[in-house]
Amino acid sequence: MAATRRPGRNHLFVPGPTNIPDRVQRAMLVPSEDHRSVDFPALTKPLFQDTKKVFGSTDGTVILFPASGTGIWESALTNTLARTNKVLTSRFGQFSHLWIDMAKRIGLDVIVQEEAWGTGADPAKIEQALREDKNHEIKAVMVVHNETATGVTSDIGAVRKAIDAAGHPALLFVDGVSSIGSLPFYADEWKVDCAIAGSQKGLMLPAGLGVICISPKALKASEALRGNNDRLAHVYFDWEDMMKQNPAGYFPYTPSVPLLYGLREALACLNEEGLENVYHRHHVLGEATRQAVAAWGLKTCAKEPKWNSDTVTAIVVPEGVDAAAIIKHAFVRYNLALGAGLSEVAGKVFRIGHVGDLNELSLLGAIAGAEMSMIDNGVKVTPGSGVAAASSYLRENPLFKS
């Protein structure tokens, strides 16, 4: 008779949702409480300040919405822009494509710079477009920091330099859903006006808490639109409603209280490890994965090392091999969840997420499972080659700096 349960844990290595630390799970096991009580601000008020550290900000304003990252995209756009405003963005993966689609659907005029999937935003092209915009009709530049579909990270610091070099006043919006809390992010230094995060990635929480860090410049842009009949409509995602109550520790509608307790504990985890250690750990795990891919004789979707993401690696399978079959087999046979290829790379890549609460042995388990599933599906890789390459790199490169 076939087994009715799988022994052992499911090994979750998609690029989000990520593994939740046990202590964070325990912190969310709380009874229901009155979110308008006199005690509630003791939980919430520190969160608005402590969360800013993960964004690399002291000047920004953090708002916590019961939402996914998609909701926070909508919040950024609708609070700062008016109908038919022009925005400039690059398309180089599924999530940049979805942000473009949203911007068009809510009534913005989107100027799209097409880039090859496997690359990222091109600062030189952005600068040129802004220089040509003599009348400053472009109101915002939108960039996905870490494109999980292809395993690519764009250089936001370089984008900021491009905007400044063009002498352009456009707002800078950055999707940091799969980077914030895992990759270096410096909202103040890069002058990011709206930085967008979701709870289910580097913050190591369940999905459902959307986070935005808003610059003073973006707040002024929002205030300037009040009373403008062309302002994009929004109610649930209105910053003004939130900011009327957040300073006192409250929300205009019911928050997800367990996620707030979880966020407090997740921020404690990040603080105890130290953000620079967090960034270093993700880089080591990302490079170890890339060492495994090279040992398999395969290539990543990222076309050059400068594009490599330290939170997810998209691995291109050989011609004639269905990546979806590898993913399904890994899940059914080995209880390993790998990321699927999306849109243009569907069936062509599988993804190993190395983001969140992971260490060396966690990653080696994913590499071993991916290797076995590839071999089972006819991919000609030497058994143990990826694990050996990754483990060798990990032995030589500790996760924590001394």
Disulfide bonds with the S-S distance in Angstrom:
none
